[in-house]
């Protein structure tokens, strides 16, 4: 289990920002990836913060994700495929409830589990 924690800082001007905490002090940079529609989001930036063991994460929202509907993003540690967090964009007509957002998030997590299971099967044969 990863010791890394993700905390949201803000979301503005099309960039979601968060802070990765509990990274090994003086260790290598955490390997963080973000997925949207089972594809990695480009131009994700991770910069070392002033606090030891903390890194600032910036995720630019792809233009194709801005539109009507529910868009889910999953943030995970690339080396272990362990989920650190997620966020959802909802645009268009107001939704009565966020059930569609939950379904989209479940789909994204299922895709991540499928990749991990396939990798496990390849490694154990």
C-alpha positions in Angstrom: 0.0 0.0 0.0 1.3 3.4 -0.9 2.2 5.9 1.8 1.4 8.8 -0.6 -1.5 11.0 0.1 -3.2 13.4 -2.3 -4.9 16.6 -1.2 -6.7 19.0 -3.5 -5.5 22.6 -3.5 -7.8 24.2 -6.1 -9.3 24.0 -9.6 -9.3 27.1 -11.7 -8.5 28.2 -15.2 -8.7 24.7 -16.6 -6.0 23.3 -14.2 -6.7 21.0 -11.3 -4.0 21.4 -8.6 -3.2 19.1 -5.7 -0.4 18.2 -3.3 1.2 14.8 -2.9 2.3 14.3 0.7 4.4 11.6 2.5 6.8 11.1 -0.4 10.2 9.8 0.8 12.3 12.9 1.7 15.3 13.1 -0.6 14.0 10.1 -2.6 13.1 9.9 -6.2 10.2 11.9 -7.6 6.9 10.1 -7.3 5.6 8.6 -10.5 2.1 10.0 -10.9 -0.3 9.4 -13.8 -3.8 10.7 -14.6 -6.3 8.9 -16.7 -9.3 10.2 -18.6 -11.3 7.8 -20.7 -8.7 5.2 -20.1 -6.0 7.4 -21.7 -3.2 9.2 -19.8 -3.6 12.9 -19.6 -0.7 14.8 -21.2 1.3 17.6 -19.7 0.8 16.6 -16.0 3.3 18.5 -14.0 4.9 17.5 -10.6 7.1 20.0 -8.9 8.8 19.7 -5.5 7.2 21.8 -2.9 9.1 23.7 -0.1 7.9 21.2 2.5 10.1 18.1 2.5 8.3 15.1 1.1 5.6 17.2 -0.6 5.1 17.7 -4.4 2.7 20.0 -6.2 0.6 18.3 -8.9 -0.9 20.3 -11.8 -3.3 18.6 -14.2 -4.4 20.6 -17.3 -7.9 19.6 -18.4 -7.9 18.4 -22.0 -10.2 20.5 -24.2 -12.0 17.3 -25.3 -13.1 16.8 -21.7 -14.9 20.2 -21.6 -18.5 19.8 -22.7 -21.9 18.4 -21.7 -21.9 15.4 -19.5 -19.8 13.8 -16.7 -16.1 13.5 -17.1 -14.0 11.6 -14.6 -10.3 11.7 -14.0 -8.4 9.2 -11.9 -5.0 10.0 -10.3 -2.7 7.1 -9.4 0.8 6.1 -8.6 2.1 4.8 -11.9 4.5 2.2 -10.5 1.9 0.4 -8.4 -1.3 1.5 -10.2 -2.6 2.4 -6.8 -5.4 5.0 -6.9 -4.5 8.3 -5.0 -7.6 10.2 -5.9 -10.0 11.4 -8.5 -12.1 14.3 -9.6 -15.2 14.8 -11.8 -16.3 17.5 -14.1 -20.0 17.9 -14.7 -21.2 20.4 -17.3 -24.4 21.1 -19.2 -27.9 20.7 -17.9 -28.1 20.5 -14.1 -28.3 16.9 -12.9 -30.9 15.8 -10.4 -28.2 13.7 -8.7 -24.6 12.6 -9.3 -25.3 9.0 -10.2 -23.8 9.4 -13.7 -20.6 10.8 -12.1 -20.4 7.7 -9.8 -20.9 5.3 -12.8 -18.1 7.1 -14.7 -15.8 6.9 -11.7 -16.6 3.2 -11.4 -15.8 2.6 -15.1 -12.4 4.4 -14.7 -11.5 2.3 -11.6 -12.6 -0.9 -13.4 -10.3 0.0 -16.3 -7.4 0.5 -13.8 -8.2 -2.9 -12.1 -8.3 -4.7 -15.5 -4.8 -3.3 -16.4 -3.4 -4.4 -13.0 -4.9 -7.9 -13.4 -3.6 -8.3 -16.9 -0.1 -7.2 -15.8 -0.3 -9.7 -12.8 -1.3 -12.5 -15.2 1.6 -11.8 -17.5 4.1 -11.6 -14.6 3.0 -14.9 -13.0 3.1 -17.0 -16.2 
